[in-house]
């Protein structure tokens, strides 16, 4: 660790001596790298369902052979005949068949009462029927979603034209999600979003001032682009999920704001000590090198352990987290000091008086009570995390109005279960009987019906597809049980089970079952990266940092469970009540960010205390706790609204940022007097009166006691 910090200090000195070149290099990374990253995003798997399990492989095989279905949930056309018309009548069935043929593209797979004669496709009174339509969407990527939107409009328009006397609607999981993206939030929610944006801006202005406001934003931009370039380069040789696109910028923002706060604080402290303004940026870089390097090494080691796990989701998150740690630290140590001014503007502030005032502060009883309450709340969130149900949200919770919601209401009002929105697909290879497989699946409890149409669109290259329609949505216990029972019923027959809800079940069995071992490995490697074997007193800070990271990672899952799965406060955030489940990949991304943010936060705090450099914090007394709000508020301003999955993501990531700050603040309050006490600096003379202490002499001392203060004075051999 000490050697790495020594190299980091040398990197600061080298970059400070070539400020112009450093700025040009990072500008090239930002511009050219941004263009390259945007043009190669297609390398990432955009399905959000890649779990490496059998369900994902079956869906990939179906999409490759049939070009439709699999991970893309079908459209559900709902038709209610006028009074006096019986859906069982041959004439009604013929009209439905011809209308569906006219409203779909050639080769589209369709199954309905007109194809099967199965009364399960009809309501009890026979007036309402539904049809499953699989658009030719290919993979569930951005192009596939566009194809689904076009197919939805074509199906709705064509059926209404062919059946003018019937009430026709089109619904489905994807149409419901697409409608939620077009709904405008209410006035109250819009005001809340504006308040969040203004609050984030106010915090940044107060922490950095108007002249240095762009410093954290530029560090975020360049480190995000560099980390994304690393991930895209690796995506060419391995499968990596698109979820890293959400993790990288948020993690870069948190690390960049924290390092910028440390850098600006150390720079201000150096000016207050009387350091030459031309040397203050370099001296600030020296002060930040230790905690930044310690946090980067711990985070990289922890996420490298996650990258070694076979689940693609965990591997992608591990690689992205390690890349962010390295890229963010590199930008902070090279570009950060280069962006600080070399000329003093305004009067100098004396450090002694402000520090003496800080040293007299003591923790008030009310603050202790608040800290205890915060820890109790964290305990509740940790307990709630055990109630997580990973899966797609309930259909009724996706949107409250729109054409797709009208279709869902029409379907359920007729007594047809909403489970028809997520049917299972049975892939029967050559030599197996798809009709027999469908008959087996139809006997499984919880399955509404199963069918194996004989149309050419359902049979390709000797294989055949069948469909099994459950009565419950896949995130419910009965829905998951039905999926598992269908797999068991078809085991040994050669028939494989896929469908839009199956990868979520596989994600739980794959990534989530490996998660306890993954967290343990992350904690172990992070702890080992922080411990210095020959230095006393490092075990406790390392253990505290790792424990804080674990608590934050688990607690943010509990936050998602309470707010969204059970609906405690979801309407305040733009939702439509309890979702019944949390989208499977969201807790993984939010938990990974919570781990990284809390680990880096605790490491930076403990590193500064251990090396006696708390002055870098004390120049900005509350900056260390503002990182959480600075990250959370802009995310809430962007993501709050009726789009449930986006609101889920920003709740998880924003909550993770806040939980890290709350946890550290509570521990600091309960540990006794304020840790901002720095008695030495209250009476310390200006830096110019102190003897120069070369950094090399410090690093050569193996036994410096904790709390030792290093005079931050430029050695003569380092001056420019």
C-alpha positions in Angstrom: 0.0 0.0 0.0 2.8 2.5 0.9 4.6 1.8 -2.3 1.4 2.4 -4.3 0.8 5.7 -2.5 4.4 6.7 -3.1 4.0 6.0 -6.8 0.7 8.1 -6.7 2.6 11.0 -5.2 5.2 10.7 -7.9 2.4 10.7 -10.5 1.0 13.9 -9.0 4.5 15.5 -9.3 4.9 14.4 -12.9 1.4 15.6 -13.9 1.9 18.9 -12.2 5.0 19.5 -14.2 3.3 18.9 -17.5 -0.1 20.5 -16.8 -0.8 21.5 -20.4 0.0 18.0 -21.8 -2.2 16.4 -19.1 -5.2 18.6 -20.0 -4.8 17.9 -23.7 -4.6 14.1 -23.1 -7.7 14.1 -21.0 -9.5 16.3 -23.5 -8.6 13.7 -26.2 -10.0 10.9 -24.0 -13.2 12.8 -23.4 -13.8 13.7 -27.1 -12.4 10.7 -29.0 -13.3 8.2 -26.3 -16.8 9.5 -26.0 -17.4 9.1 -29.7 -15.8 5.6 -29.7 -17.8 4.5 -26.7 -21.1 5.7 -28.2 -20.5 3.9 -31.4 -19.5 0.6 -29.8 -22.2 0.3 -27.2 -23.7 -2.5 -29.3 -20.9 -4.8 -27.9 -22.7 -4.9 -24.6 -25.6 -7.4 -24.1 -28.7 -5.1 -24.0 -31.2 -7.8 -23.0 -30.8 -7.2 -19.2 -31.6 -10.9 -18.8 -28.2 -12.5 -19.4 -27.8 -14.7 -16.4 -25.8 -17.6 -18.0 -28.5 -20.1 -17.1 -30.5 -22.4 -19.2 -33.4 -20.0 -19.7 -31.3 -17.4 -21.3 -29.7 -20.0 -23.6 -33.1 -21.3 -24.6 -34.3 -17.7 -25.4 -31.2 -17.1 -27.4 -31.8 -20.3 -29.4 -35.5 -19.3 -30.1 -34.6 -15.8 -31.1 -31.9 -17.0 -33.5 -34.1 -19.7 -35.1 -37.5 -18.0 -35.1 -36.6 -14.3 -34.9 -39.4 -13.6 -32.4 -40.5 -14.3 -28.9 -38.1 -15.7 -26.3 -37.0 -12.9 -24.0 -39.4 -10.4 -25.7 -42.8 -10.8 -24.1 -45.6 -11.1 -26.7 -48.3 -8.5 -27.5 -51.7 -9.4 -26.2 -54.6 -8.4 -28.4 -57.9 -8.1 -26.5 -61.2 -8.2 -28.4 -64.6 -7.8 -26.8 -67.4 -8.7 -29.2 -70.6 -6.7 -29.1 -73.7 -7.9 -27.3 -75.3 -10.8 -29.0 -72.0 -12.1 -30.5 -70.6 -15.4 -29.1 -66.9 -15.8 -29.3 -67.3 -19.5 -29.7 -69.1 -19.1 -33.0 -67.2 -20.2 -36.1 -67.9 -16.8 -37.8 -66.4 -14.8 -34.9 -63.4 -17.1 -34.9 -62.9 -16.7 -38.6 -63.2 -12.9 -38.4 -60.6 -12.9 -35.6 -58.2 -15.1 -37.7 -58.5 -12.9 -40.7 -58.1 -9.7 -38.7 -55.0 -10.9 -37.0 -53.5 -12.0 -40.3 -54.1 -8.6 -41.8 -52.7 -6.7 -38.8 -49.4 -8.6 -38.4 -46.4 -9.0 -40.6 -45.8 -12.2 -42.5 -44.1 -14.8 -40.4 -45.4 -13.5 -37.1 -46.4 -16.2 -34.6 -50.0 -15.9 -33.4 -52.0 -18.1 -31.1 -55.6 -17.6 -30.2 -59.0 -19.3 -29.9 -59.3 -19.1 -33.7 -56.2 -21.3 -34.1 -56.7 -23.8 -31.2 -60.4 -23.8 -30.3 -59.3 -23.8 -26.7 -62.0 -22.1 -24.5 -59.2 -20.9 -22.2 -58.7 -18.1 -24.7 -62.2 -16.8 -24.0 -63.8 -15.2 -21.0 -66.6 -17.0 -19.1 -69.3 -15.2 -21.0 -67.6 -15.9 -24.3 -67.6 -12.2 -25.4 -63.9 -11.4 -24.6 -61.0 -13.2 -26.2 -57.3 -12.6 -26.4 -54.5 -13.5 -28.8 -50.8 -13.8 -28.2 -48.8 -12.1 -31.0 -45.0 -12.5 -31.1 -43.6 -9.5 -33.1 -40.5 -10.1 -35.2 -38.3 -8.2 -32.7 -35.2 -10.4 -32.5 -33.3 -9.6 -29.4 -34.7 -7.4 -26.6 -32.3 -4.6 -27.4 -33.0 -1.1 -28.5 -33.7 -2.1 -32.1 -36.0 -4.9 -30.8 -37.9 -2.5 -28.6 -38.5 -0.2 -31.6 -39.8 -3.1 -33.6 -42.2 -4.0 -30.8 -43.5 -0.4 -30.7 -44.1 -0.5 -34.5 -45.8 -3.9 -34.3 -48.0 -2.6 -31.5 -49.3 0.3 -33.5 -49.8 -1.9 -36.6 -51.7 -4.5 -34.6 -54.0 -2.0 -32.9 -54.8 -0.1 -36.1 -55.2 -3.2 -38.2 -57.5 -5.0 -35.8 -59.7 -2.0 -35.2 -60.1 -1.6 -38.9 -60.9 -5.3 -39.4 -63.3 -5.5 -36.4 -65.0 -2.2 -36.3 -68.0 -3.4 -34.3 -65.8 -4.9 -31.5 -63.8 -3.2 -28.8 -60.1 -3.8 -29.6 -57.1 -3.0 -27.4 -53.5 -4.2 -27.4 -51.5 -4.6 -24.1 -48.5 -6.5 -23.0 -45.4 -6.0 -20.7 -43.5 -3.9 -23.3 -46.5 -1.7 -24.3 -47.2 -1.0 -20.7 -43.6 0.0 -20.1 -43.5 2.1 -23.2 -46.7 3.9 -22.2 -45.2 4.7 -18.8 -42.3 6.5 -20.5 -44.7 8.8 -22.3 -46.8 9.8 -19.2 -46.0 13.2 -17.9 -45.5 13.5 -14.1 -48.0 15.6 -12.1 -47.3 19.1 -11.0 -46.2 18.1 -7.5 -43.7 15.6 -8.8 -42.4 18.2 -11.3 -41.8 20.7 -8.5 -40.1 17.9 -6.5 -37.8 17.2 -9.4 -36.9 20.9 -9.8 -36.2 21.1 -6.0 -33.9 18.2 -6.3 -32.0 19.7 -9.2 -31.7 23.1 -7.5 -30.6 21.4 -4.2 -27.8 19.6 -6.0 -26.6 22.8 -7.6 -26.7 24.6 -4.3 -24.7 21.9 -2.6 -22.1 22.0 -5.3 -21.9 25.8 -5.2 -21.5 25.8 -1.4 -18.8 23.1 -1.5 -16.7 24.2 -4.4 -17.8 27.8 -5.2 -18.7 29.1 -8.6 -15.1 29.2 -9.8 -14.4 25.5 -9.1 -17.9 24.2 -9.8 -16.7 22.4 -13.0 -13.9 20.5 -11.3 -16.0 17.5 -10.1 -18.1 17.5 -13.2 -15.0 17.3 -15.5 -13.5 14.6 -13.4 -16.7 12.7 -13.6 -16.9 13.0 -17.4 -13.3 11.9 -18.2 -13.3 9.1 -15.7 -16.7 7.8 -16.9 -15.5 7.8 -20.5 -12.2 6.1 -19.7 -13.9 3.4 -17.6 -16.5 2.7 -20.3 -13.8 2.4 -22.9 -12.1 -0.3 -20.8 -15.4 -2.2 -20.4 -16.2 -2.0 -24.1 -12.7 -3.3 -25.0 -13.3 -6.3 -22.7 -16.8 -6.8 -24.1 -15.2 -7.8 -27.4 -13.9 -11.0 -25.8 -16.5 -11.8 -23.2 -20.2 -11.3 -22.5 -20.8 -8.1 -20.5 -24.2 -6.7 -19.6 -25.5 -3.3 -20.6 -26.2 -2.5 -16.9 -22.7 -1.2 -16.6 -23.8 1.9 -18.5 -25.9 2.8 -15.4 -23.2 1.9 -12.9 -20.2 3.7 -14.4 -21.4 7.3 -14.5 -23.0 7.2 -11.0 -19.9 5.6 -9.4 -17.6 8.1 -11.2 -19.7 11.0 -9.9 -19.5 9.8 -6.3 -15.8 9.2 -6.4 -15.0 12.4 -8.4 -17.1 14.6 -6.0 -15.3 13.1 -3.0 -11.9 13.5 -4.4 -12.6 17.0 -5.7 -13.8 18.0 -2.2 -10.6 16.6 -0.7 -8.5 18.3 -3.3 -10.1 21.7 -3.0 -10.1 21.4 0.8 -6.4 20.6 0.8 -5.7 23.4 -1.6 -7.5 25.9 0.5 -5.7 24.7 3.6 -2.3 25.1 1.9 -3.2 28.7 1.0 -4.3 29.3 4.5 -1.0 28.0 5.8 0.9 30.5 3.7 2.0 28.1 0.9 3.0 29.7 -2.4 -0.1 29.6 -4.6 2.0 28.1 -7.4 2.8 25.2 -5.2 -0.5 24.8 -3.5 -2.1 22.6 -6.2 0.8 20.1 -6.1 0.7 20.1 -2.3 -3.1 19.4 -2.4 -2.4 16.5 -4.8 0.1 15.0 -2.4 -2.5 15.2 0.4 -5.1 13.5 -1.7 -2.8 10.8 -3.1 -2.9 8.7 0.1 -6.7 8.3 0.6 -7.5 8.2 -3.1 -5.0 5.4 -3.7 -6.1 3.5 -0.7 -9.7 3.7 -1.8 -8.9 2.8 -5.4 -6.8 -0.3 -4.4 -9.5 -1.5 -1.9 -12.3 -1.0 -4.4 -10.4 -2.6 -7.3 -9.5 -5.6 -5.2 -13.1 -6.0 -4.0 -14.6 -5.7 -7.5 -11.9 -7.9 -9.1 -13.2 -10.7 -6.8 -16.7 -10.1 -8.1 -15.4 -10.2 -11.7 -14.1 -13.7 -11.2 -17.6 -15.2 -10.6 -19.2 -17.0 -13.6 -22.5 -15.2 -13.6 -22.4 -12.6 -16.4 -24.2 -9.9 -14.3 -21.7 -10.2 -11.5 -18.7 -10.3 -13.9 -19.8 -7.2 -15.7 -20.4 -5.3 -12.5 -17.1 -6.4 -11.1 -15.2 -5.2 -14.2 -17.0 -1.9 -14.3 -16.5 -1.2 -10.6 -12.7 -1.9 -10.9 -12.4 0.3 -14.0 -14.2 3.2 -12.3 -11.9 3.0 -9.2 -8.8 3.1 -11.3 -10.0 5.7 -13.8 -11.5 8.0 -11.2 -8.3 8.0 -9.1 -6.1 8.5 -12.2 -8.2 11.6 -13.2 -8.2 13.0 -9.7 -4.4 12.7 -9.3 -3.5 14.1 -12.7 -6.2 16.3 -14.0 -7.5 17.5 -10.6 -4.4 19.5 -9.6 -3.9 20.8 -13.1 -7.4 22.5 -13.0 -6.7 24.3 -9.7 -5.7 28.0 -10.1 -2.0 29.0 -9.5 -2.9 32.6 -8.5 -4.4 33.6 -5.2 -7.7 35.4 -5.5 -9.2 37.2 -2.6 -8.0 37.5 1.0 -6.3 34.5 2.7 -8.2 32.9 5.5 -6.4 32.0 8.7 -6.6 28.4 9.6 -5.8 28.6 13.3 -9.0 30.4 14.5 -11.4 28.3 12.5 -9.7 25.1 13.7 -9.7 26.2 17.3 -13.4 26.8 17.0 -13.9 23.4 15.6 -11.9 21.8 18.4 -14.4 23.0 20.9 -17.3 21.3 19.4 -18.8 18.3 21.1 -21.6 16.0 20.2 -25.0 17.1 21.4 -27.4 14.5 22.9 -29.9 15.2 20.2 -27.4 14.2 17.6 -26.6 11.0 19.4 -30.3 10.2 19.4 -30.6 10.9 15.7 -27.5 8.7 15.1 -29.0 5.9 17.1 -32.2 6.2 15.2 -30.3 6.1 11.9 -28.6 2.9 12.9 -31.9 1.4 13.9 -33.4 2.3 10.6 -30.4 0.7 8.8 -31.1 -2.4 10.8 -34.7 -2.4 9.6 -33.5 -2.1 6.0 -31.1 -4.9 6.5 -33.9 -7.1 7.8 -36.2 -6.1 4.9 -33.6 -7.1 2.4 -34.4 -10.7 3.2 -37.9 -10.2 1.8 -36.7 -9.3 -1.7 -38.6 -10.8 -4.6 -36.5 -10.3 -7.8 -38.6 -10.1 -11.0 -40.6 -7.9 -13.2 -43.0 -5.6 -11.4 -46.7 -6.3 -11.5 -48.4 -5.3 -14.7 -50.9 -3.1 -12.9 -48.0 -1.2 -11.3 -46.3 -0.2 -14.5 -48.7 2.6 -15.6 -52.0 3.9 -14.5 -53.4 5.2 -17.9 -52.8 4.8 -21.6 -53.8 2.4 -24.4 -51.9 -0.5 -22.9 -53.4 0.0 -19.5 -56.9 0.1 -21.1 -56.2 -3.3 -22.6 -55.0 -4.7 -19.3 -58.1 -3.5 -17.5 -60.3 -4.9 -20.3 -58.6 -8.2 -20.0 -58.8 -8.5 -16.2 -62.4 -7.1 -16.1 -63.4 -10.1 -18.3 -62.0 -12.5 -15.7 -58.8 -13.4 -17.6 -55.7 -13.6 -15.5 -52.9 -11.2 -16.0 -50.5 -14.1 -16.2 -51.2 -14.4 -19.9 -48.9 -11.5 -20.5 -45.9 -13.7 -19.7 -46.3 -17.1 -21.3 -43.7 -19.8 -21.4 -42.3 -21.1 -24.7 -41.4 -24.7 -25.1 -38.7 -25.5 -27.7 -39.1 -29.0 -29.0 -36.0 -30.1 -31.0 -36.2 -32.4 -34.0 -37.5 -35.9 -33.0 -39.7 -34.7 -30.1 -43.4 -34.1 -30.1 -44.4 -30.5 -29.4 -48.1 -31.4 -29.0 -47.3 -34.0 -26.3 -45.1 -31.5 -24.5 -47.9 -29.0 -24.6 -50.3 -31.6 -23.2 -47.9 -32.3 -20.3 -47.5 -28.6 -19.5 -51.2 -28.1 -19.5 -51.6 -30.5 -16.6 -49.3 -28.6 -14.4 -51.1 -26.7 -11.6 -51.0 -23.0 -12.2 -51.0 -23.4 -16.0 -54.1 -21.9 -17.7 -53.6 -23.8 -21.0 -50.9 -24.9 -23.4 -51.0 -25.2 -27.2 -48.7 -26.3 -30.0 -50.0 -24.5 -33.2 -49.3 -26.3 -36.5 -48.7 -23.1 -38.5 -45.4 -22.8 -40.4 -44.3 -19.9 -38.2 -44.2 -22.3 -35.2 -42.0 -24.9 -36.9 -38.5 -24.4 -38.3 -35.7 -26.7 -39.3 -37.3 -29.8 -37.8 -38.0 -28.1 -34.4 -41.3 -26.8 -33.1 -42.5 -24.3 -30.6 -45.4 -24.6 -28.1 -46.7 -22.1 -25.6 -47.8 -22.7 -22.0 -49.8 -19.9 -20.5 -49.7 -19.5 -16.7 -52.5 -18.0 -14.7 -50.2 -15.9 -12.4 -47.5 -13.4 -13.2 -43.9 -14.7 -12.9 -42.9 -12.6 -9.9 -45.7 -14.2 -7.7 -45.0 -17.4 -5.7 -47.6 -19.3 -7.7 -46.1 -18.0 -11.0 -42.6 -19.1 -10.0 -43.9 -22.4 -8.9 -45.6 -23.0 -12.2 -42.5 -22.2 -14.1 -40.5 -24.6 -12.0 -43.1 -27.3 -12.3 -43.3 -27.0 -16.1 -39.6 -27.5 -16.2 -39.8 -30.6 -14.0 -42.7 -32.0 -16.0 -40.7 -31.7 -19.2 -37.4 -32.9 -17.8 -35.9 -35.8 -19.7 -38.1 -35.2 -22.8 -35.6 -33.0 -24.6 -38.0 -30.0 -24.5 -36.5 -26.9 -23.2 -38.4 -24.0 -21.4 -38.0 -20.4 -22.2 -40.0 -17.2 -22.1 -39.8 -13.6 -20.9 -40.2 -14.5 -17.2 -37.7 -17.4 -17.1 -34.4 -15.5 -17.0 -35.6 -13.6 -13.9 -36.0 -17.0 -12.2 -32.6 -18.1 -13.5 -31.1 -14.8 -12.3 -32.2 -15.6 -8.7 -30.9 -19.1 -9.0 -27.6 -17.9 -10.6 -26.5 -14.5 -9.5 -28.4 -14.1 -6.3 -27.5 -17.5 -5.0 -23.8 -16.7 -5.6 -24.2 -13.3 -4.0 -23.4 -14.3 -0.4 -20.1 -15.8 -1.5 -19.4 -12.8 -3.8 -19.9 -10.4 -0.9 -17.7 -12.4 1.3 -14.9 -12.5 -1.3 -15.3 -8.7 -1.9 -15.1 -8.0 1.8 -12.0 -10.3 2.2 -10.0 -8.9 -0.6 -11.0 -5.3 0.2 -9.9 -5.9 3.8 -6.6 -7.4 2.8 -5.9 -4.5 0.5 -6.4 -2.1 3.4 -4.4 -3.9 6.0 -0.7 -3.1 6.4 1.0 -6.1 8.1 3.8 -4.1 9.7 1.8 -1.1 10.7 -0.1 -1.1 14.0 -3.7 0.1 14.1 -4.8 -0.6 10.6 -7.0 -3.6 11.4 -9.8 -1.6 13.0 -10.1 1.0 10.2 -10.0 -1.7 7.5 -12.6 -3.7 9.3 -14.8 -0.7 9.8 -14.6 0.3 6.2 -15.4 -3.2 4.9 -18.3 -3.5 7.4 -19.7 -0.1 6.3 -19.6 -1.3 2.7 -21.4 -4.5 3.5 -24.1 -2.8 5.5 -24.8 -0.2 2.8 -24.9 -2.8 0.1 -27.5 -4.9 2.0 -29.5 -2.0 3.3 -30.1 -0.5 -0.1 -31.8 -3.7 -1.1 -34.1 -3.4 1.9 -34.9 0.2 0.9 -36.0 -1.0 -2.6 -38.1 -3.7 -1.0 -40.0 -1.4 1.4 -40.4 1.6 -1.0 -41.3 -0.3 -4.2 -42.0 -4.0 -3.6 -44.4 -3.2 -0.7 -45.2 0.3 -1.8 -44.3 2.4 1.3 -43.8 5.7 -0.4 -43.7 4.7 -4.0 -46.6 7.0 -4.9 -44.5 10.0 -3.6 -41.9 9.0 -6.2 -44.3 8.7 -9.1 -45.2 5.1 -8.8 -48.6 3.4 -8.8 -48.3 1.5 -5.6 -46.6 -1.8 -4.6 -44.9 -3.4 -7.6 -44.8 -6.9 -5.9 -41.2 -7.4 -7.0 -38.0 -5.5 -7.8 -36.5 -5.7 -11.2 -33.8 -8.3 -10.9 -30.8 -6.3 -12.0 -31.6 -3.1 -10.1 -30.5 -4.4 -6.6 -27.3 -5.8 -8.1 -26.4 -2.4 -9.6 -27.5 -0.4 -6.5 -25.8 -2.8 -4.1 -22.5 -2.7 -6.0 -22.6 1.1 -6.0 -23.5 1.2 -2.3 -20.5 -1.1 -1.5 -18.1 1.0 -3.6 -19.3 4.3 -2.3 -19.3 3.4 1.4 -15.9 1.7 1.1 -14.3 4.6 -0.6 -16.0 7.0 1.9 -14.8 5.2 4.9 -11.3 4.6 3.5 -10.9 8.3 2.7 -12.0 9.3 6.2 -9.8 6.8 8.0 -6.8 7.4 5.8 -6.9 11.2 6.5 -7.1 10.6 10.2 -4.4 7.9 10.2 -1.9 10.2 8.5 -2.8 13.3 10.4 -4.1 15.2 7.4 -7.5 15.9 8.7 -6.9 19.6 7.8 -8.0 18.7 4.2 -11.4 17.9 5.6 -11.6 20.6 8.1 -11.3 23.4 5.5 -14.6 22.1 4.3 -16.3 20.8 7.4 -19.4 19.3 5.9 -18.1 18.4 2.4 -17.5 14.7 3.4 -21.2 14.3 4.1 -22.5 16.2 1.1 -21.3 13.6 -1.4 -24.5 11.5 -0.8 -26.9 14.3 -1.5 -24.9 15.7 -4.4 -25.1 12.2 -6.1 -28.7 11.4 -5.0 -30.5 14.7 -5.8 -29.6 15.0 -9.5 -30.6 11.3 -10.0 -33.9 11.9 -8.3 -34.4 14.9 -10.5 -33.9 12.8 -13.6 -35.6 9.6 -12.7 -38.6 10.4 -10.5 -41.8 9.8 -12.4 -44.2 7.2 -13.7 -41.5 5.1 -15.5 -41.3 2.4 -12.8 -38.0 0.7 -13.8 -36.2 4.1 -14.0 -37.7 5.2 -10.7 -36.5 1.9 -9.2 -33.0 2.5 -10.4 -32.7 6.1 -9.2 -34.2 5.1 -5.8 -31.7 2.4 -5.4 -28.6 4.3 -6.5 -29.7 7.6 -4.9 -30.5 5.7 -1.7 -27.1 4.0 -1.8 -25.4 7.4 -1.9 -27.4 8.7 1.0 -27.0 5.5 3.1 -23.2 5.7 2.9 -23.2 9.3 4.2 -25.8 8.5 6.9 -23.9 5.5 8.1 -20.5 7.3 8.3 -22.2 10.3 10.0 -23.9 8.1 12.6 -20.7 6.3 13.5 -18.8 9.5 13.7 -21.4 11.0 16.1 -21.5 8.0 18.3 -17.8 7.6 18.5 -17.4 10.6 20.7 -16.3 14.2 20.1 -16.2 15.5 16.6 -13.4 13.9 14.5 -12.7 17.4 13.1 -10.7 18.2 16.2 -7.1 19.1 15.1 -5.4 20.6 18.1 -2.0 20.8 16.4 -3.1 23.2 13.7 -4.6 25.7 16.1 -1.2 26.9 17.2 0.9 25.7 14.3 3.0 28.4 12.6 2.8 29.1 8.9 4.2 26.5 6.6 7.1 28.8 5.6 8.4 28.6 9.1 8.4 24.8 9.3 11.4 22.7 8.2 11.0 20.9 4.9 10.3 17.2 5.2 10.9 15.4 2.0 8.3 12.8 1.2 11.0 10.2 0.7 12.1 10.5 4.3 8.5 10.0 5.5 8.0 6.9 3.4 11.3 5.4 4.7 10.0 5.5 8.3 8.3 2.1 9.2 6.9 3.0 12.5 5.2 6.4 12.4 2.5 6.6 15.0 -1.1 7.3 14.1 -1.9 11.0 14.2 1.5 12.1 13.2 1.3 15.3 11.2 3.4 15.7 8.1 4.3 19.4 7.3 2.9 19.9 3.8 5.9 21.9 2.6 7.4 21.6 -0.9 10.9 19.9 -0.7 13.6 21.9 -2.4 14.4 19.1 -4.8 10.8 19.0 -5.9 10.3 22.7 -6.7 9.9 23.8 -10.2 
